[in-house]
């Protein structure tokens, strides 16, 4: 069936799933994950999940329970050990919040912000030279791009080159890169009073992070936010990223 995990994807992700040797046997993990990925990529409501994947509550509860246990983020970290550390890029992408996801009075706490286009959220990402995700975060849509830059760049590799657009042209980001032993090739703002070292030729590689956002937004549950809880929406972003890593491994092998 469409959207289901291929054999190579399942064999790669299976060893990283929680092991439950005791108690009542768990419902088939592969079947449940196939249901989660169908919701992720098709954008279907949970209640419309076909019965072939079992009760929709089982798939939803598994997504939430493993999110709380940090399973999805640990898989991202495990896959990111193979990153191309020579180049790292940081950027953000705006996502529109659907009206079904905007039913919480404390929207700000759930990374929703109001702008001209209505309620939006912003995905923050750091990717490697191949456009594969290393770190991910979420903020309200009206938040400045650099709001989470310090957190996302805390693991910047020594000897790497950091690429970013002029939204990240801040002295403290350049100083952070220097402390990490990296070089920040950031497009300077037009109002900079002093010239700064910048290579337009190397900057061209930054299109990889734009391609990353384009790929994960092919998953409709990422392209539009239907989830009221920010943690659940970020879990879908992580799942889309996990599949991106797996397909990259398969194409390289």
ROBA-866956 format. One line per field, with one value per residue: residue in three letters; x, y, z of N, C-alpha, C in turn. Coordinates in Angstrom, 3 decimals. Each point is the difference from the previous one (the first is absolute). Last residue first. Layout:
// residues N
residuo <- ALA_...
n.x <- X_...
n.y <- Y_...
n.z <- Z_...
ca.x <- X_...
ca.y <- Y_...
ca.z <- Z_...
c.x <- X_...
c.y <- Y_...
c.z <- Z_...
// end
This chain:
// residues 253
residuo <- UNK_UNK_UNK_UNK_UNK_UNK_UNK_UNK_UNK_UNK_UNK_UNK_UNK_UNK_UNK_UNK_UNK_UNK_UNK_UNK_UNK_UNK_UNK_UNK_UNK_UNK_UNK_UNK_UNK_UNK_UNK_UNK_UNK_UNK_UNK_UNK_UNK_UNK_UNK_UNK_UNK_UNK_UNK_UNK_UNK_UNK_UNK_UNK_UNK_UNK_UNK_UNK_UNK_UNK_UNK_UNK_UNK_UNK_UNK_UNK_UNK_UNK_UNK_UNK_UNK_UNK_UNK_UNK_UNK_UNK_UNK_UNK_UNK_UNK_UNK_UNK_UNK_UNK_UNK_UNK_UNK_UNK_UNK_UNK_UNK_UNK_UNK_UNK_UNK_UNK_UNK_UNK_UNK_UNK_UNK_UNK_UNK_UNK_UNK_UNK_UNK_UNK_UNK_UNK_UNK_UNK_UNK_UNK_UNK_UNK_UNK_UNK_UNK_UNK_UNK_UNK_UNK_UNK_UNK_UNK_UNK_UNK_UNK_UNK_UNK_UNK_UNK_UNK_UNK_UNK_UNK_UNK_UNK_UNK_UNK_UNK_UNK_UNK_UNK_UNK_UNK_UNK_UNK_UNK_UNK_UNK_UNK_UNK_UNK_UNK_UNK_UNK_UNK_UNK_UNK_UNK_UNK_UNK_UNK_UNK_UNK_UNK_UNK_UNK_UNK_UNK_UNK_UNK_UNK_UNK_UNK_UNK_UNK_UNK_UNK_UNK_UNK_UNK_UNK_UNK_UNK_UNK_UNK_UNK_UNK_UNK_UNK_UNK_UNK_UNK_UNK_UNK_UNK_UNK_UNK_UNK_UNK_UNK_UNK_UNK_UNK_UNK_UNK_UNK_UNK_UNK_UNK_UNK_UNK_UNK_UNK_UNK_UNK_UNK_UNK_UNK_UNK_UNK_UNK_UNK_UNK_UNK_UNK_UNK_UNK_UNK_UNK_UNK_UNK_UNK_UNK_UNK_UNK_UNK_UNK_UNK_UNK_UNK_UNK_UNK_UNK_UNK_UNK_UNK_UNK_UNK_UNK_UNK_UNK_UNK_UNK_UNK_UNK
n.x <- 23.584_-1.664_-4.712_-2.103_0.343_-2.906_-4.332_-0.714_-0.359_-4.106_-3.351_0.002_-1.947_-4.636_-1.389_0.363_-3.429_-3.796_0.097_-0.982_-4.452_-1.594_1.050_-2.524_-5.429_-4.201_-0.450_0.062_3.148_2.597_3.389_1.000_-2.725_-0.039_4.410_3.278_3.203_4.539_3.149_1.398_3.199_4.498_2.211_2.046_4.283_3.609_2.008_4.184_4.300_2.054_3.456_4.661_1.363_0.252_2.729_2.274_1.966_-0.475_-0.364_-2.444_-3.940_-5.049_-4.564_-1.906_0.779_2.422_0.899_2.976_3.417_3.455_3.268_2.215_1.117_-2.247_-0.206_-1.143_-4.540_-2.498_0.191_-2.862_-4.329_-0.771_-0.541_-3.644_-3.271_-3.387_-3.294_1.602_1.098_3.030_3.861_5.002_4.246_4.040_3.126_-1.663_-5.297_-4.828_-3.825_-2.893_-3.532_-4.787_-1.339_0.351_-3.203_-4.842_-1.951_0.536_-3.154_-4.376_-5.365_-4.797_-2.452_0.676_2.774_3.519_4.168_4.575_4.990_2.530_-1.338_1.043_2.080_4.744_3.565_-2.141_-3.656_-3.878_-4.655_-5.394_-5.349_-4.905_-5.654_-5.166_-5.195_-1.697_1.340_2.516_1.734_0.761_1.515_1.483_1.939_-1.476_-0.733_-2.520_-4.827_-4.044_-4.589_-1.740_-1.274_1.916_0.659_-3.266_0.201_4.769_4.996_4.813_5.397_5.573_5.595_5.927_5.764_5.763_4.519_5.339_4.611_3.474_-1.480_-3.529_-2.464_-1.542_-2.028_-4.827_-3.435_-1.248_-2.733_-4.637_-2.511_-1.388_-3.925_-4.135_-1.316_-1.530_-3.927_-4.203_-1.619_-2.056_-4.544_-3.099_-1.089_-2.783_-4.653_-2.545_-1.187_-3.538_-4.435_-2.484_-0.932_1.386_1.712_-3.010_-4.011_0.367_-0.231_-2.009_-0.047_3.639_0.835_2.902_3.940_3.718_4.186_0.070_-2.782_1.477_3.324_-1.266_-1.330_3.350_1.949_-2.059_0.933_4.072_0.458_-3.429_-2.035_1.393_0.050_-0.046_3.341_5.424_3.928_0.941_2.943_0.526_2.211_3.449_0.915_-2.712_0.650_2.006_-2.390_-3.830_0.578_0.731_-3.782_-3.900_-4.425_-4.520_-2.906_-3.361_-0.599
n.y <- 3.475_4.467_0.760_-1.123_3.039_3.656_-0.576_0.276_4.329_2.183_-1.233_2.022_4.241_0.409_-0.530_3.706_3.182_-1.025_0.950_4.373_1.068_-1.031_2.941_4.028_0.017_-0.117_-1.714_0.056_2.623_-0.284_-1.626_-4.326_-3.720_-1.612_-1.439_1.487_2.962_-1.077_1.101_4.525_1.795_-0.887_2.537_3.971_-0.270_-0.205_3.845_2.367_0.395_3.936_2.777_0.263_3.414_4.529_1.787_3.446_3.285_5.255_5.919_4.295_2.203_-2.274_-0.884_-3.335_-5.168_-4.901_-5.510_-4.191_-3.997_-1.654_-3.941_-3.019_-1.647_1.382_4.521_2.974_0.560_3.001_4.548_1.608_0.990_4.107_4.021_0.105_-1.242_-3.115_0.762_-0.089_-4.952_-4.617_-4.394_-2.075_-3.766_-3.093_-1.586_-1.492_-0.338_0.927_0.081_3.329_2.422_0.340_2.990_4.652_2.066_1.476_4.287_2.363_1.298_2.691_0.020_-0.704_-4.247_-3.379_-4.276_-4.844_-3.852_-3.739_-2.307_-2.419_-1.185_0.255_1.637_-0.089_1.789_0.396_2.175_2.355_3.153_1.821_1.839_2.453_1.630_2.747_2.711_4.120_3.003_3.873_-1.228_-2.912_-4.880_-4.900_-3.765_-1.192_3.042_3.759_-0.174_-0.487_-0.960_-3.858_-2.114_-0.443_-3.577_-0.541_3.144_0.136_1.964_0.861_0.925_1.526_-0.211_0.689_-0.910_-1.388_-3.670_-2.403_-3.193_-3.118_-4.435_-4.010_-4.401_-3.975_-0.487_0.617_-3.286_-0.578_3.319_-0.198_-2.958_1.364_2.610_-2.281_-2.076_1.648_-0.174_1.947_-1.077_-4.138_-0.300_1.773_-2.529_-3.687_0.649_0.358_-3.967_-2.519_1.450_-1.109_-5.250_-3.576_-0.770_-0.779_2.735_5.248_5.321_4.335_2.492_3.050_3.647_1.400_0.898_-2.454_-1.686_-1.319_-3.614_-4.269_-1.843_-2.251_-4.485_-3.241_-1.459_-3.534_-4.387_-1.881_-1.791_-3.413_-0.774_-1.909_-3.377_-0.642_-0.630_0.561_1.124_4.355_4.421_4.424_2.023_-0.070_-3.677_0.077_2.674_-1.437_-3.227_1.605_2.058_-2.740_-2.051_3.465_2.898_2.732_2.702_-1.995_-5.268
n.z <- -1.144_0.850_0.203_4.096_3.644_0.045_1.563_4.677_1.990_-0.157_3.024_4.209_0.416_0.701_4.407_2.901_-0.051_2.498_4.570_1.388_0.951_4.276_3.540_0.567_0.376_-2.123_-5.252_-4.913_-4.071_-4.950_-2.647_1.799_-0.707_-4.483_-2.817_-2.709_1.888_1.015_-3.388_-0.602_2.949_-0.975_-3.297_1.172_1.722_-3.062_-2.204_0.895_-2.411_-1.920_1.988_-1.114_-2.920_1.597_4.404_4.114_4.474_1.165_0.750_2.259_1.474_-0.827_-1.807_-2.990_1.601_-0.567_-0.313_1.572_1.533_4.106_2.452_4.427_4.625_4.204_1.363_-3.476_-1.042_2.603_-1.067_-3.340_1.320_2.164_-2.588_-3.940_-4.222_-1.886_-3.369_-4.590_-1.767_0.201_1.038_2.002_0.455_2.732_3.474_4.742_1.312_2.662_3.318_1.871_-2.694_0.586_3.512_-0.806_-2.909_0.380_-0.947_-4.434_-3.536_1.651_0.987_-0.937_-0.201_4.242_1.206_0.138_-1.818_-1.146_-2.344_-3.189_-5.585_-5.429_-4.307_-1.293_2.730_4.862_3.634_3.660_1.424_1.745_-0.825_1.354_-0.137_0.145_-0.947_-2.694_-3.554_1.368_4.668_5.074_2.547_2.950_2.807_4.517_3.570_-1.366_-0.185_3.365_0.093_-3.393_-4.301_-4.875_-3.347_-3.447_-3.607_-2.469_-1.067_-2.871_-0.760_-1.343_0.661_0.597_0.975_-0.429_-1.027_-0.886_-1.746_0.384_1.730_-1.318_2.338_2.812_4.283_0.471_0.931_4.498_1.933_-0.881_2.546_4.255_0.420_0.153_4.136_4.618_3.153_-0.993_-4.244_-0.562_1.098_-3.179_-3.881_0.651_0.394_-3.988_-2.241_1.788_-0.706_-3.892_-1.145_-3.502_-4.442_-3.641_-0.415_-1.660_1.002_1.334_4.163_0.813_-3.813_-4.334_-3.059_-2.477_1.700_4.729_1.283_-0.989_2.753_3.942_-0.451_-0.313_3.985_2.330_-1.406_1.355_4.422_2.634_4.813_4.755_4.470_5.331_4.013_-0.102_-2.686_-3.205_-2.519_-3.649_-4.437_-3.465_-3.183_-4.103_-4.160_-4.175_-2.597_-2.319_-4.182_-3.757_-2.006_-0.936_1.457_-1.259_-2.979_-3.654_-0.742
ca.x <- 0.514_1.469_0.490_-0.297_0.870_1.342_0.018_-0.010_1.298_0.929_-0.196_0.522_1.452_0.294_-0.280_1.099_1.159_-0.237_0.214_1.443_0.356_-0.481_0.826_1.239_1.192_-0.106_0.146_-1.321_-0.049_-1.022_-0.254_1.038_-0.147_-1.042_-0.884_-0.772_-1.336_-0.847_-0.231_-0.901_-1.354_-0.448_-0.489_-1.290_-0.967_-0.301_-1.283_-1.062_-0.351_-0.954_-1.355_-0.286_0.114_-1.256_0.215_-1.155_0.388_0.253_-0.026_1.330_0.891_1.248_0.306_0.371_-1.104_-0.090_-0.238_-1.361_-0.153_-1.365_0.002_-0.614_1.013_-0.149_0.250_1.443_0.653_-0.285_0.884_1.348_-0.003_0.112_1.368_0.144_1.182_0.880_-0.785_0.266_-0.355_-1.284_-0.653_-1.405_-0.413_-1.074_0.518_1.238_1.248_0.694_0.813_0.845_1.404_0.204_-0.278_0.983_1.284_0.473_-0.492_1.134_0.733_1.151_1.283_0.515_0.333_-1.113_-0.276_-1.236_-0.703_-1.287_-0.768_0.834_-0.182_-0.638_-1.377_-0.887_0.286_1.392_0.236_1.412_0.748_1.419_0.918_1.261_1.118_1.086_0.848_-0.720_-0.642_-0.957_0.601_-0.899_0.041_-0.850_0.783_0.050_0.714_1.424_0.669_1.409_0.068_0.552_-1.112_0.096_1.120_-0.231_-0.950_-1.390_-0.742_-1.320_-1.068_-1.299_-1.081_-1.337_-1.043_-1.117_-0.840_-1.276_-0.885_0.784_0.297_1.122_-0.137_0.627_1.423_0.823_0.213_0.759_1.375_0.611_0.244_1.188_1.201_0.185_0.417_1.158_1.179_0.317_0.492_1.409_0.776_0.157_0.734_1.399_0.619_0.192_1.041_1.269_0.496_0.778_-0.681_-0.478_1.076_1.105_-0.027_-0.630_1.019_-0.173_-1.220_0.216_-0.307_-1.331_-0.679_-1.261_0.194_1.038_-0.530_-1.101_0.563_0.487_-1.153_-0.573_0.808_-0.324_-1.341_0.067_0.590_1.040_-0.560_-0.427_0.677_-0.830_-1.368_-0.952_0.090_-0.916_-0.157_0.053_-1.270_0.002_0.887_-0.428_-0.629_0.866_1.179_-0.381_-0.314_1.267_0.746_0.648_1.442_0.495_0.511_0.741_-0.851
ca.y <- -1.377_0.019_0.463_-1.012_-1.159_0.418_-0.072_-1.385_-0.616_0.630_-0.662_-1.371_0.084_0.310_-1.213_-0.947_0.546_-0.269_-1.436_-0.188_0.464_-0.974_-1.200_0.216_-0.030_1.049_-0.439_-0.337_-0.496_0.734_1.209_0.978_0.263_1.003_-0.652_-0.893_0.557_-0.393_-1.451_-0.404_0.426_-0.795_-1.274_0.301_0.073_-1.335_-0.453_0.119_-1.332_-0.655_0.218_-1.063_-1.284_-0.298_-0.596_-0.761_-1.089_-1.238_-1.199_-0.479_1.146_-0.195_1.153_1.164_0.933_1.201_1.158_0.510_0.671_0.399_1.273_-0.008_-0.351_-1.417_-0.784_0.041_-0.874_-1.383_-0.300_-0.154_-1.279_-1.075_-0.172_0.587_0.858_-0.470_0.007_1.218_1.229_0.553_0.821_0.279_1.307_0.051_-0.121_0.743_-0.759_0.292_-1.164_-0.364_-0.001_-0.892_-1.389_-0.420_-0.286_-1.320_-0.281_-0.289_-1.208_0.260_0.066_1.369_0.471_0.726_1.254_0.664_0.686_0.610_0.432_-0.302_0.712_-0.935_0.405_-0.721_0.385_-0.168_-1.146_-0.023_-1.213_0.334_-1.133_0.084_-0.538_-0.722_-0.742_-0.773_-1.165_0.424_0.943_0.640_1.448_0.612_0.446_-1.106_-1.098_0.341_-0.336_0.366_1.422_0.116_0.024_1.280_-0.049_-1.097_0.435_-0.216_-0.818_0.507_-0.963_0.291_-0.047_-0.239_0.837_0.258_1.132_-0.039_1.150_1.064_1.087_0.631_1.260_-0.137_-0.277_1.176_0.121_-1.167_0.153_1.084_-0.568_-0.871_0.851_0.617_-0.977_0.496_-0.778_0.334_1.374_-0.047_-0.675_0.875_1.204_-0.424_-0.172_1.319_0.720_-0.698_0.409_1.220_1.182_-0.147_0.356_-0.932_-1.036_-1.274_-1.017_-0.527_-0.816_-1.302_0.008_-0.453_1.068_0.327_0.368_1.005_1.276_0.343_0.602_1.336_0.862_0.241_1.036_1.276_0.388_0.413_1.328_-0.012_-0.089_1.246_0.316_-0.368_0.485_-0.504_-1.451_-0.318_-1.443_-0.524_0.126_1.209_-0.125_-0.979_0.651_1.031_-0.649_-0.685_1.012_0.583_-0.957_-1.032_-0.143_-0.962_0.627_1.244_1.200
ca.z <- 0.059_0.024_-1.305_-1.000_0.203_-0.421_-1.455_-0.439_0.262_-0.936_-1.293_0.111_-0.113_-1.402_-0.771_0.224_-0.717_-1.422_-0.203_-0.155_-1.343_-0.978_0.093_-0.745_0.841_0.997_1.389_0.495_1.383_0.749_-0.794_0.307_1.431_0.225_0.970_-0.847_-0.194_1.130_0.075_-1.082_0.368_1.143_-0.528_-0.623_1.100_0.524_-0.556_0.997_0.518_-0.897_0.506_0.959_-0.696_-0.716_-1.313_-0.485_-0.907_0.716_-0.850_-0.347_-0.198_0.741_0.852_-0.812_-0.200_0.850_-0.868_0.104_-1.296_-0.345_-0.713_-1.334_-0.983_-0.349_1.215_0.259_-0.981_0.394_1.125_-0.550_-0.718_0.984_0.478_1.328_0.041_1.080_1.229_0.771_-0.689_0.426_-1.022_0.258_-0.487_-0.985_-1.359_-0.233_-0.064_-1.254_-0.366_1.142_-0.405_-1.140_0.373_0.990_-0.652_0.448_1.354_0.882_-0.378_-0.867_0.695_-0.044_-1.339_-0.628_0.694_-0.400_1.088_-0.361_1.164_1.167_1.263_0.923_0.243_-0.911_-1.378_-0.420_-0.879_-0.385_-0.335_-0.014_0.175_-0.742_0.765_-0.659_0.919_1.010_-0.604_-1.032_-0.934_-0.954_0.054_-1.018_-1.157_-0.957_0.640_0.049_-1.252_0.185_0.376_1.343_0.951_0.711_0.929_0.939_1.025_-0.397_0.958_0.372_-0.259_0.585_-0.984_0.519_-0.595_0.889_-0.384_0.703_-0.183_-0.623_0.934_-0.679_-0.713_-1.319_0.231_-0.269_-1.442_-0.454_0.460_-0.775_-1.333_0.094_0.037_-1.315_-1.014_-0.742_0.382_1.383_-0.007_-0.398_1.041_1.164_-0.394_-0.188_1.318_0.624_-0.738_0.240_1.313_-0.177_0.536_1.358_0.912_-0.221_1.042_-0.380_-0.255_-1.357_-0.057_0.638_1.434_0.392_0.717_-0.660_-1.393_-0.242_0.480_-0.910_-1.208_0.348_0.195_-1.331_-0.643_0.640_-0.418_-1.401_-0.152_-1.027_-1.352_-0.615_-1.270_-1.141_-0.080_0.982_0.175_1.088_0.155_1.376_0.696_0.820_1.176_0.994_1.145_0.582_0.576_1.226_1.010_0.441_0.832_-0.807_0.108_0.975_1.216_-0.079_0.000
c.x <- -0.115_0.578_1.521_0.536_-0.198_0.990_1.337_0.083_0.045_1.391_0.935_-0.125_0.645_1.504_0.260_-0.212_1.190_1.156_-0.232_0.335_1.496_0.339_-0.428_0.866_1.253_1.259_-0.082_0.017_-1.451_-0.072_-1.053_-0.286_1.085_-0.201_-1.044_-0.913_-0.792_-1.411_-0.914_-0.339_-1.009_-1.426_-0.504_-0.615_-1.375_-1.025_-0.375_-1.360_-1.152_-0.454_-1.047_-1.432_-0.341_0.039_-1.334_0.280_-1.220_0.275_0.370_-0.097_1.391_0.960_1.255_0.384_0.491_-1.219_-0.181_-0.146_-1.461_-0.005_-1.420_0.105_-0.517_1.049_-0.084_0.348_1.506_0.678_-0.206_0.995_1.377_-0.037_0.117_1.410_0.037_1.275_0.811_-0.868_0.167_-0.276_-1.353_-0.539_-1.498_-0.268_-1.062_0.525_1.192_1.379_0.703_0.900_0.939_1.467_0.345_-0.157_1.043_1.357_0.544_-0.434_1.074_0.770_1.135_1.352_0.602_0.440_-1.249_-0.189_-1.195_-0.618_-1.242_-0.736_0.903_-0.023_-0.762_-1.463_-0.856_0.158_1.472_0.193_1.468_0.778_1.429_0.873_1.242_0.980_1.036_0.964_-0.802_-0.766_-1.049_0.750_-0.878_0.057_-0.889_0.657_0.142_0.810_1.500_0.790_1.437_0.143_0.484_-1.103_0.108_1.134_-0.292_-0.930_-1.453_-0.679_-1.322_-1.024_-1.333_-1.002_-1.331_-0.992_-1.161_-0.763_-1.258_-0.812_0.777_0.352_1.286_-0.039_0.754_1.474_0.958_0.302_0.869_1.474_0.655_0.323_1.266_1.260_0.323_0.488_1.249_1.242_0.401_0.583_1.482_0.891_0.306_0.870_1.462_0.717_0.292_1.146_1.328_0.571_0.873_-0.721_-0.412_1.170_1.129_0.132_-0.674_1.036_-0.247_-1.223_0.179_-0.219_-1.381_-0.712_-1.297_0.003_0.984_-0.616_-1.084_0.543_0.412_-1.231_-0.503_0.783_-0.390_-1.372_-0.026_0.526_1.124_-0.580_-0.587_0.725_-0.736_-1.406_-1.065_-0.014_-0.878_-0.262_0.100_-1.311_-0.024_0.946_-0.344_-0.582_0.941_1.218_-0.329_-0.232_1.297_0.808_0.493_1.518_0.576_0.356_0.885
c.y <- -0.724_-1.398_-0.010_0.416_-1.030_-1.148_0.463_-0.121_-1.420_-0.594_0.576_-0.715_-1.379_0.058_0.223_-1.281_-0.955_0.539_-0.379_-1.471_-0.182_0.424_-1.053_-1.253_0.134_0.092_1.177_-0.311_-0.206_-0.598_0.893_1.312_0.959_0.319_1.030_-0.885_-0.747_0.558_-0.372_-1.483_-0.412_0.368_-0.886_-1.269_0.396_0.050_-1.392_-0.444_0.053_-1.352_-0.700_0.088_-1.162_-1.357_-0.309_-0.495_-0.841_-1.109_-1.236_-1.246_-0.417_1.142_-0.199_1.198_1.227_0.852_1.259_1.238_0.446_0.777_0.308_1.387_-0.076_-0.450_-1.495_-0.834_-0.045_-0.981_-1.430_-0.343_-0.259_-1.380_-1.176_-0.303_0.765_0.830_-0.433_0.123_1.193_1.276_0.465_0.939_0.146_1.438_0.067_-0.257_0.912_-0.646_0.199_-1.192_-0.396_-0.118_-0.951_-1.457_-0.499_-0.356_-1.308_-0.417_-0.380_-1.294_0.223_0.138_1.378_0.631_0.629_1.264_0.731_0.661_0.752_0.345_-0.507_0.602_-0.941_0.357_-0.705_0.372_-0.070_-1.257_0.301_-1.292_0.516_-1.198_0.057_-0.543_-0.815_-0.686_-0.835_-1.169_0.385_1.030_0.605_1.514_0.439_0.421_-1.196_-1.123_0.224_-0.384_0.462_1.478_0.050_0.153_1.232_-0.123_-1.096_0.390_-0.102_-0.976_0.588_-1.059_0.182_-0.057_-0.350_0.929_0.132_1.280_-0.228_1.276_1.142_1.265_0.433_1.287_-0.145_-0.220_1.134_0.078_-1.169_0.142_1.049_-0.625_-0.826_0.873_0.679_-0.923_0.434_-0.736_0.433_1.393_-0.056_-0.648_0.863_1.190_-0.427_-0.134_1.352_0.728_-0.669_0.489_1.245_1.248_-0.136_0.271_-1.014_-1.060_-1.322_-1.061_-0.611_-0.893_-1.400_0.159_-0.388_1.172_0.386_0.472_1.125_1.336_0.325_0.700_1.427_0.903_0.302_1.137_1.361_0.445_0.480_1.405_0.167_-0.267_1.243_0.364_-0.487_0.560_-0.568_-1.514_-0.272_-1.501_-0.587_0.230_1.209_-0.098_-0.977_0.582_1.006_-0.656_-0.656_1.074_0.601_-0.910_-1.109_-0.075_-1.002_0.519_1.248
c.z <- -1.334_-0.025_-0.067_-1.374_-1.100_0.154_-0.556_-1.522_-0.562_0.156_-1.055_-1.336_0.070_-0.229_-1.488_-0.791_0.139_-0.847_-1.457_-0.199_-0.249_-1.425_-1.014_-0.006_-0.860_0.855_0.965_1.496_0.430_1.391_0.652_-0.710_0.491_1.470_0.434_0.850_-1.070_-0.149_1.155_0.088_-1.061_0.397_1.126_-0.585_-0.525_1.130_0.508_-0.536_0.991_0.525_-0.863_0.515_0.933_-0.695_-0.662_-1.407_-0.374_-1.000_0.802_-0.871_-0.440_-0.316_0.841_0.854_-0.765_-0.329_0.854_-0.871_-0.106_-1.306_-0.441_-0.619_-1.415_-1.016_-0.275_1.223_0.231_-0.943_0.496_1.109_-0.613_-0.664_0.960_0.508_1.324_0.099_1.215_1.259_0.932_-0.773_0.514_-1.074_0.221_-0.428_-1.080_-1.407_-0.277_0.002_-1.341_-0.286_1.135_-0.389_-1.141_0.390_0.995_-0.579_0.558_1.400_1.008_-0.254_-0.996_0.688_-0.052_-1.316_-0.612_0.815_-0.578_1.226_-0.469_1.282_1.112_1.404_0.905_0.194_-1.028_-1.469_-0.369_-0.829_-0.255_-0.252_-0.101_0.352_-0.876_1.035_-0.765_0.943_0.970_-0.594_-1.042_-0.835_-1.079_0.180_-1.152_-1.311_-0.932_0.620_0.079_-1.246_0.172_0.331_1.450_1.030_0.871_1.020_1.025_1.139_-0.460_0.964_0.492_-0.412_0.716_-1.144_0.644_-0.699_0.972_-0.312_0.814_-0.155_-0.632_0.771_-0.676_-0.792_-1.317_0.304_-0.326_-1.489_-0.470_0.373_-0.896_-1.350_0.092_-0.026_-1.322_-1.103_-0.752_0.490_1.393_-0.145_-0.356_1.050_1.215_-0.399_-0.114_1.342_0.647_-0.688_0.323_1.324_-0.134_0.466_1.463_0.947_-0.173_1.093_-0.350_-0.347_-1.376_-0.133_0.585_1.502_0.485_0.664_-0.715_-1.440_-0.289_0.405_-1.025_-1.235_0.323_0.096_-1.407_-0.650_0.572_-0.492_-1.444_-0.298_-1.014_-1.391_-0.657_-1.292_-1.235_-0.267_0.929_0.227_1.213_0.029_1.400_0.733_0.930_1.201_1.123_1.275_0.649_0.659_1.333_1.061_0.514_0.924_-0.921_-0.022_1.004_1.397_0.000
// end
